[in-house]
Amino acid sequence: MLFYSRILVFEIMKRAKITTVIFLLLCIANLTVKADSEGKSDTDTNKYYLHSQEFQLMNEEKQKAIDLWIDFLYNPNDSLRKSFWCPDDVRYLGKNYALFDRSFFQFGLERAEQLAILKPYILYVEPLNDVFFITTLFAKFPLTVSDSSINNQSPWAIIKVAVRKENDKYFLKNVLSYETEFWKKYKYEYLNYLVHPAVEVDTVAMREAKQFIDSLSILWNGEKFDKQIDYYVAPSSSKITDITGYQFAFLGNMTGMVLQDSNTNSILLFTGLSNFIYKHEFVHIVLDEFGNFLWDEGLATFYGGTGAMGGKLDFAQNKKDFFDEFGELTLEKLDEMFEYRWKIYPLGAMVVEQIYKEKGIDGLKQFSQKFKVEDDEEKEFTHHSKQAKIAFKMAAEFLGITETELIEKINKDKP
């Protein structure tokens, strides 16, 4: 699952507007901000940069839209930020009301601190009826390009948001409904599919999806699943990042993601694999989150496989691929692997497997409760490697063995 903090690579959606963005990036490679004759920048205390084109085309309404956007980015109070956002999005999405926000502000810094590092640079503001679409680049400035490609890590993101005017008041809004306006819609029981026009519909997979969800829900919760799932199916990761507000992002390749809020009963599943059954993400929906990266992703991989290693969504194959590439585990290897998020997926599943073999489904449920954390911020900002080390040690203790003995058990089950 790509939650708010996956670290892989997005590709840029290849369409006319993004081609324009690429051209702009090349043009601003040596961008600097010059102060006026009094030593002041062109922007409000230098909170953002504005492209010359938009500066020359500025009007009062555009400036109000920009001011709202910048106020939202910098405001440290979530309740106030929420008041800037479209009420419909807030009612539907709950804590995920700004789809890009939690993944962008993922580093544990104060918002102003992060924005001082990754400064907003507004590229253009596009009016359409009663809506303005604002496209903003976030980068370290001055933006430079190196002959060594590994050092070219800027820009970090290009984000697009909408600003809608209602009764002379302005609200921010996700671009989701605008970008999926012409997607095909299909309903299968509680699965509400929104399908990109380039994807062929698979009704057989829809039926299999419901069967998998219900069987897992009965196994884990003792009853069939009964919540609505809005399932966005796209042919590539770039299409998914596009509809969630990222025109480009250095933060991750979103082959799949789930966003849910129990307070609003909203569940959104996004896939860039053209698949109508996504077992890994279904596990996250049915089992919810327990607050530990290794355990959450381990459960999802054990029951639904993972594409994190570039392989099939099948745990048996994931495990074989893992041992083929890395060989048998050792304590030294384990510490190194915990630094890489994608390696934690199959590792976590192998830990789940050992607990399941010893203690069954009841053991998995019992161990899961040890991680239940109500504070989302605590979940989000505890580093994945630290979470993985904690979970592995706890798993060994739960089984009454040492970490070395747990590693030996995992190695014995090597395919």
ABEGO torsion letter per residue (X at the ends): XBBAABBBBBBBBBBAAAAAAAAAAAAAAABBBBBBAAGBBABBGGABBBBAAAAAABBAAAAAAAAAAAAAAABABAAAAAAABBAAAAAAAEAAABAAAAAABAAGBBAAAAAAABBBBBABBBBBEABBBBBBBBBBOBBBBBABAAABAOBABBBBBBBBBBGGBBBBBBAAAAAAAABBBBBBEABBBBBBAABBBBAAAAAAAAAAAAAAAAAAAGBBBABBBBBBBBABAAAAAAAAGBABBAAEBBABBBBBBAAAGBBBBBBAAGBABBAAAAAAAAAEBAGBAAAAAAAAAAAAEBAAAGBBBBAAAAAAAAAAAAEBBBAAAAAAAAABAAAAAAAAAAAAAAAAAAAEAAAAAAAAAAABBABAAAAAABBAAAAAAAAAAAAAAAAGBBAAAAAAAAAAABX
